[in-house]
Amino acid sequence: MTGVTSTVVRLKLSLLRGGLRQSGGRRAAFVASAVVAVLFGALQLLGLLALRGHAHVDAVAVLGTAVLALGWAVMPLFFPSGDETLDPTRLVLLPLRPRPLVRALLAASLVGIGPLFTLLVLVGCALSVADGPAGYGVAVVAVGLALLVCVALARAVAAANVRLLTSRRGRDLAVLSGLVIAVGAQLVNFGAQHLGSAGLGRLAPVADVLGWLPPASAVAAVRAASEGAYGRAVAQLLLSAGALVLLLAGWARSLTRLMVSPDGSTLPAADARTRRQRSGGGLGRLLPGGRTGTVMERSLRYVWRDPKTKAAWVTSLAIGLIVPVFNAAQGTGSIYFACFAAGMLGIQMYNQFGQDTSAFWMVALTISAPRDAYVELRGRALALLAITLPYATLVTVLTTAVLDDWPRLPEALGLSLALLGAMLATGAWTSARFPYSIPQEGYKNVAPGQTGLAWISIFGGMVGAALLCAPVIGLTIWLNVTANGAAWTWLLLPLGAAYGTGITWAGLHLAAPRTAARLPEILTAVSKG
């Protein structure tokens, strides 16, 4: 091991030890994640070994290797802060050349929980298809080669996008990780159910193609060597080796560019077009005038720019779509599941002043009467409706289309609108009565000591919204159980829309006096983070 490589590896270990010394909670989290990763990897290894001799075990092994590589490729994009050594610009002032630095960082990348888990799964994939001395010999080479390709792929992606990942847009990109994980989990669940009924043989055509794509080609080479197809095995190994060489070369070029090019923050000011974009005007032209439009624009900019607010919205949008549509696609859903979208997005009305944090004092200075508080709350509700109303309608229509139950579309949409109005009403009231602070740093969404307020605000408001919707729910049930009631269910759409509008108006008017009277208490509560 060269001097640079050993130094960087020791640096990686020192960073790991330093992070664990910060707090006992961090050490416990690291140990727990390591234990879970090792246990899960060992279970994957045992499961793959149990498939030895199965007719389609090669398809599972090749596809599993390809999924691992895909995970390594996207990991730096969605979790850029997980490893400090992913940012090579920290080493820009050191007298290092790209090639030695690539070797050193590649060796350091093999230290950690992720590489250990990947190694266990790759060993299982290779051994599940290996047979005979030639197969086991190629398996040793294939596992090491596949692991290096996965790690080099992650490093090359991180180096090529390091400017993006360390910027605000990069942090915004990390917010999408929740969406990707949620959608991916549902796709895996859907695929597993489909394979359970159709069998593993459906994977064979996909595996045949992936077997010639690195690093899955390395595991496919083990199968080829076990069958005596040595020429094919050598070709597939060479494909993975060539991919490794190309990834290392691309990584080295990215490092060279990073080491010699200036940071964007040191360049002259943006051009006239960028300055015009920053000055705004585009969004404001589409909104109403006066205070209502100003409040709406501020709320929508929070959604677009504030990381915590954006994360909450992305999660709600994803779950609000996934639950009804995926359940309908799997044959286990109901048309009424479409109301889940309105419920998830209506939650964003809760704790409206918490997203302002200590800057709420500027809002408080503009409120001198209940009328001012009403206009403030109305603007925030309209900003939420600008996103929620079309999205909830879209989810309802998609769910109806998947279920092919068009006669029930009016009642489902009417229920969604009534629920949305009830959540806006209760959200405005709980924002004034149970405000809490949202810390700007870290992963927590509630300041210490205010967890009880958050639970009361969210779950109490949700129960209240359900109770407020009781008349519309009761009418829906009555029309569906009455002999001739099905012919009148279309009335639930206009009735639900009217009820949701009325209950929102009433909730805003009830919350406005309380908001105007509790401005100091609200400011104190939202400033603790």
Secondary structure, 3 states (H helix, E strand, C coil): CCHHHHHHHHHHHHHHHHHHCCCHHHHHHHHHHHHHHHHHHHHHHHHHHHCCCCCCHHHHHHHHHHHHHHHHHHHHHHCCCCCHHHCHHHHCCCCCCHHHHHHHHHHHHCCCHHHHHHHHHHHHHHHHHCCHHHHHHHHHHHHHHHHHHHHHHHHHHHHHCHHHHCCHHHHHHHHCHHHHHHHHHHHHHHHHHHHHHHCHHHHHHHHHHHCCCCCHHHHHHHHHHHCCCHHHHHHHHHHHHHHHHHHHHHHHHHHHHHHHCCCHHHCCCCCHHHHHHHCCCCCHHHCCCHHHHHHHHHHHHHHHHCHHHHHHHHHHHHHHHHHHHHHHHCCCCCHHHHHHHHHHHHHHHCCCCHHHHHHHHHHHCCCCCHHHHHHHHHHHHHHHHHHHHHHHHHHHHHHHHHHCCHHHHHHHHHHHHHHHHHHHHHHHHHHHHCCCCCCCCCCCCCCCCCHHHHHHHHHHHHHHHHHHCHHHHHHHHHHHHCCCHHHHHHHHHHHHHHHHHHHHHHHHHHHHHHHHHCHHHHHHHHCCC
